[in-house]
C-alpha cells in the first residue's frame, strides 16, 4: 500500500490502538495489497473514548459489553446489575484497553 495512505489511516485511527502496536501495524499496512484496502475500511473499529462514555452511562446494564460484541458478558452484567455496581466500576478502568485489544484483533484479521 502507498505510504501516504498508510499515514492517513494511522492519523485517523491511531488512537484506536495502543502506542506500541502502531509500529507493527504500520509495517504490515505497507506490505498490504491495495485490494485489501476495502476490507480494512470495512473493519468495524470502536473508538475507545466513546466506549468509555458508553460504559459510564450504560455500563450498569451491560451496554458497553454488547457494543464490543461480548454478548455473554453483556447478559451477565445485565442480569447482575453490573455485578452490584462493582463490575461496572472496574470496567471504567478496563474498557479503554479492552476496546483497543478488540480493534487490534479486528485489524489483524484483515492484515493476516
BELUR-V809045 format. One record per pair of residues at least 4 apart in sequence whose C-alpha atoms are under 7 Angstrom apart, sorted by the first residue. I is the first residue (numbers start at 1). J is the second residue. Records with the same first field share a line. If there is no record, write none. Layout:
I=J + J
This chain:
1=5 + 6 + 29 + 30 + 31 + 32 + 33 + 34
2=6 + 30
3=7 + 30
4=8
5=9
6=10 + 26 + 29 + 30
7=11
8=12
9=13
10=14
16=47 + 48 + 100 + 103
17=21 + 22 + 100 + 103 + 104
18=22 + 100
21=25
22=26
23=27
24=28
25=29
26=30
27=31
28=32 + 111
36=40
37=41
38=42
39=43 + 110
40=107 + 110
43=106 + 107
45=103
46=99 + 103
47=51
48=52 + 96 + 99 + 100
49=53
50=54
51=55 + 64 + 95
52=56 + 92 + 95 + 96
53=57
54=58 + 59 + 64
55=59 + 64 + 92
56=92
58=62 + 63 + 64
59=63 + 64 + 82 + 88
60=78 + 81 + 82 + 85 + 88
61=77 + 78 + 81 + 82
62=66 + 74 + 75 + 77 + 78 + 82
63=67 + 74
64=68
65=69 + 70 + 71 + 73 + 74
66=70 + 71 + 74
70=74
71=75
72=76
73=77
74=78
75=79
76=80
77=81 + 82 + 83
78=82
80=84
81=85
82=86 + 87 + 88
83=87 + 88
85=89
86=90
87=91
88=92
90=94
91=95
94=98
95=99
96=100
97=101
98=102
99=103
100=104
101=105
102=106
103=107
104=108
105=109
106=110
107=111
108=112
